Amino acid sequence: MRKGEEIKKRMQESISKEELDRAFDARFPKEMQVKLHNAKVAIAGLGGLGSNIAVMLTRSGVGKLFLVDFDVVDVTNLNRQMYLIPQLGKPKAEALPEILYQINPYATYESVCIKVTPENVKELFAEYPIVCEAFDRPDQKAMLVQELLTQCPETIVVSGNGMAGYEDANEIRTRQMMRRLYVCGDQSTDVGAGIGLIAPRVSVCAGHEANKVLQLIMQGACE
């Protein structure tokens, strides 16, 4: 049994689904809960954006997440990503579900450790009505957005662009760029000399992506 499954089993022994449902009942209207529970969302890239988005959507009650990344947890990730020191060296596609099961062990988390290419975009993401783009490199971001819009005509893309440094977090916004494309970020700051990716602004941008996903779900995007 993989560690993720062991954690899932242990968490289910610690808290029942009924207990979690009652907690959601105290916070969310039933109609909202049903839509979130029935929703399925893909996240491409499980780093600073993707790992934070996944945790936010899990806490919000999204029923199924599809998680895609080929990288492993590195010590340089700890300043802004959800991972922990005991997970160093582990594939992010394995490490992230271990965290999510400790938040809600009754949701569904599917993950694959694979590099996304133009050749496998359709196979990976075509069934998902919403895909969060959460890559690091600008060229990979552009590739995924372009291929999703071209190959997956029913998919809405929520992307991140511009979140480096420690400038005003209020400059990070969500903009609709096309009918099926939303971009979150300040669209200007990038990693360069003297500026890097730091937890607060990365988390703010991830929050924008997660919030836009929730809006789309409530507007019927997953129905």
C-alpha positions as CSV (number, residue, x, y, z in Angstrom):
1,M,0.0,0.0,0.0
2,R,1.4,3.4,-1.0
3,K,1.9,5.9,1.8
4,G,-0.9,8.1,0.5
5,E,-3.4,5.2,0.8
6,E,-2.1,4.5,4.3
7,I,-2.7,8.1,5.3
8,K,-6.2,8.0,3.7
9,K,-7.1,4.9,5.7
10,R,-5.7,6.4,8.9
11,M,-7.6,9.7,8.4
12,Q,-10.9,7.9,7.7
13,E,-10.4,6.0,10.9
14,S,-9.9,9.3,12.7
15,I,-12.9,11.2,11.4
16,S,-16.1,10.0,9.6
17,K,-17.5,11.4,6.4
18,E,-20.6,12.3,8.4
19,E,-18.6,14.5,10.7
20,L,-17.0,16.3,7.8
21,D,-20.3,16.7,6.1
22,R,-21.8,18.3,9.3
23,A,-18.8,20.7,9.3
24,F,-19.5,21.7,5.7
25,D,-23.3,22.0,6.5
26,A,-22.4,24.6,9.1
27,R,-20.4,26.7,6.6
28,F,-21.9,26.2,3.1
29,P,-25.4,26.1,1.6
30,K,-26.4,22.6,0.5
31,E,-26.6,23.6,-3.2
32,M,-23.1,24.9,-3.1
33,Q,-21.8,21.7,-1.4
34,V,-23.5,19.5,-4.1
35,K,-21.9,21.5,-6.9
36,L,-18.5,21.4,-5.3
37,H,-18.7,17.8,-4.5
38,N,-19.6,16.9,-8.1
39,A,-16.9,19.0,-9.6
40,K,-13.7,17.7,-11.1
41,V,-10.7,20.0,-11.7
42,A,-7.2,19.3,-13.1
43,I,-4.1,21.1,-11.9
44,A,-1.0,21.0,-14.2
45,G,2.1,21.8,-12.1
46,L,2.2,21.1,-8.4
47,G,4.7,23.7,-7.2
48,G,4.0,27.1,-5.6
49,L,0.8,27.7,-7.5
50,G,-0.4,24.2,-7.9
51,S,0.1,22.8,-4.4
52,N,-1.6,25.8,-2.9
53,I,-4.5,25.7,-5.3
54,A,-5.0,22.0,-4.5
55,V,-5.1,22.6,-0.8
56,M,-7.6,25.5,-1.2
57,L,-9.9,23.5,-3.5
58,T,-9.8,20.6,-1.1
59,R,-10.6,22.8,1.9
60,S,-13.5,24.2,-0.2
61,G,-15.0,20.8,-0.8
62,V,-14.2,20.1,-4.5
63,G,-14.8,16.4,-5.0
64,K,-12.2,15.3,-7.5
65,L,-8.7,16.7,-8.3
66,F,-6.5,15.4,-11.1
67,L,-2.9,16.3,-10.2
68,V,-0.1,16.3,-12.8
69,D,3.7,17.0,-12.3
70,F,6.9,15.2,-13.2
71,D,9.2,16.9,-10.6
72,V,10.2,15.8,-7.1
73,V,10.1,17.8,-3.9
74,D,13.4,19.8,-3.5
75,V,14.6,21.8,-0.5
76,T,14.3,25.0,-2.6
77,N,10.5,24.4,-2.8
78,L,10.0,24.8,0.9
79,N,9.8,28.6,0.9
80,R,6.5,28.7,-1.0
81,Q,5.1,25.2,-1.7
82,M,3.0,23.1,0.6
83,Y,5.5,20.3,1.0
84,L,7.3,19.2,4.2
85,I,10.9,18.3,5.0
86,P,10.1,14.5,5.3
87,Q,8.8,14.6,1.7
88,L,12.1,15.8,0.2
89,G,13.0,13.7,-2.9
90,K,9.5,12.3,-3.3
91,P,7.6,12.9,-6.6
92,K,5.2,15.8,-6.1
93,A,2.4,13.7,-7.6
94,E,2.8,11.4,-4.6
95,A,3.6,13.9,-1.9
96,L,0.7,16.3,-2.5
97,P,-2.1,13.6,-2.1
98,E,-0.5,12.7,1.2
99,I,-1.2,16.3,2.4
100,L,-4.7,16.4,0.8
101,Y,-5.8,13.2,2.5
102,Q,-5.1,14.8,5.8
103,I,-7.6,17.6,5.0
104,N,-10.3,15.5,3.4
105,P,-9.8,11.7,3.1
106,Y,-13.2,11.3,1.3
107,A,-12.4,13.4,-1.8
108,T,-10.8,11.8,-4.8
109,Y,-7.3,12.6,-5.8
110,E,-5.8,11.1,-8.9
111,S,-2.2,12.0,-9.8
112,V,0.3,11.2,-12.5
113,C,4.1,11.8,-12.5
114,I,4.5,12.8,-16.1
115,K,5.8,15.7,-18.2
116,V,3.1,17.5,-20.1
117,T,3.8,17.8,-23.8
118,P,1.7,18.9,-26.8
119,E,1.3,15.3,-27.6
120,N,-0.3,14.2,-24.4
121,V,-2.4,17.3,-23.5
122,K,-5.6,16.0,-24.9
123,E,-5.2,12.5,-23.4
124,L,-4.5,14.0,-19.9
125,F,-7.0,16.9,-19.7
126,A,-9.9,16.6,-22.3
127,E,-12.3,15.2,-19.7
128,Y,-11.8,18.0,-17.3
129,P,-14.1,21.1,-17.7
130,I,-11.6,23.3,-15.7
131,V,-7.8,23.1,-15.9
132,C,-5.5,25.2,-13.7
133,E,-2.2,26.0,-15.4
134,A,0.4,26.2,-12.6
135,F,3.8,25.7,-14.4
136,D,7.0,27.7,-13.6
137,R,8.5,28.4,-17.0
138,P,6.9,30.9,-19.3
139,D,7.4,28.7,-22.4
140,Q,5.7,25.8,-20.7
141,K,2.8,28.0,-19.5
142,A,2.3,29.3,-23.1
143,M,2.5,25.8,-24.5
144,L,-0.1,24.4,-22.1
145,V,-2.5,27.3,-22.5
146,Q,-2.3,27.2,-26.3
147,E,-2.7,23.4,-26.5
148,L,-5.6,23.3,-24.1
149,L,-7.5,26.0,-26.0
150,T,-6.8,24.2,-29.3
151,Q,-7.1,20.5,-28.3
152,C,-9.8,20.7,-25.6
153,P,-12.6,22.9,-26.9
154,E,-14.8,22.3,-23.9
155,T,-12.2,23.1,-21.3
156,I,-11.9,26.4,-19.4
157,V,-8.3,27.4,-18.5
158,V,-7.3,29.3,-15.4
159,S,-3.6,30.4,-15.6
160,G,-1.1,32.3,-13.5
161,N,1.2,35.0,-14.8
162,G,3.2,37.5,-12.7
163,M,3.6,36.9,-8.9
164,A,7.3,37.3,-8.1
165,G,8.8,39.5,-5.4
166,Y,7.1,41.4,-2.6
167,E,5.5,44.3,-4.4
168,D,1.9,45.3,-3.7
169,A,-0.2,42.2,-3.6
170,N,-3.2,44.1,-4.7
171,E,-1.6,44.3,-8.2
172,I,-2.4,40.6,-8.6
173,R,-5.8,40.4,-10.3
174,T,-7.9,38.0,-12.3
175,R,-8.6,38.9,-15.8
176,Q,-10.7,37.2,-18.5
177,M,-8.5,37.2,-21.6
178,M,-10.7,35.0,-23.8
179,R,-14.0,33.2,-23.6
180,R,-12.3,30.2,-22.1
181,L,-9.1,31.8,-20.6
182,Y,-8.7,33.5,-17.3
183,V,-5.2,34.8,-16.2
184,C,-4.4,35.6,-12.6
185,G,-1.4,37.7,-11.6
186,D,0.1,41.1,-12.2
187,Q,1.2,40.1,-15.7
188,S,4.6,41.8,-15.2
189,T,6.8,40.6,-12.4
190,D,9.0,37.6,-13.2
191,V,11.9,35.8,-11.6
192,G,15.1,37.8,-12.2
193,A,18.2,39.3,-10.6
194,G,17.3,40.2,-7.0
195,I,13.7,39.0,-7.3
196,G,12.3,35.6,-6.7
197,L,9.2,33.7,-5.9
198,I,8.2,34.3,-2.3
199,A,5.3,32.7,-0.4
200,P,2.9,35.6,0.1
201,R,2.5,36.8,-3.5
202,V,2.6,33.2,-4.8
203,S,-0.2,32.3,-2.4
204,V,-2.2,35.3,-3.3
205,C,-2.0,34.3,-7.0
206,A,-2.9,30.8,-6.1
207,G,-5.9,32.1,-4.2
208,H,-7.0,34.0,-7.3
209,E,-6.9,30.9,-9.4
210,A,-8.7,28.8,-6.8
211,N,-11.3,31.5,-6.3
212,K,-12.0,31.7,-10.0
213,V,-12.3,27.9,-10.2
214,L,-15.0,28.1,-7.4
215,Q,-16.8,30.9,-9.3
216,L,-16.8,28.8,-12.5
217,I,-18.1,25.7,-10.6
218,M,-20.9,27.7,-9.1
219,Q,-21.8,29.1,-12.5
220,G,-22.2,25.6,-13.8
221,A,-18.9,24.9,-15.6
222,C,-18.8,21.4,-14.3
223,E,-22.4,20.4,-15.0
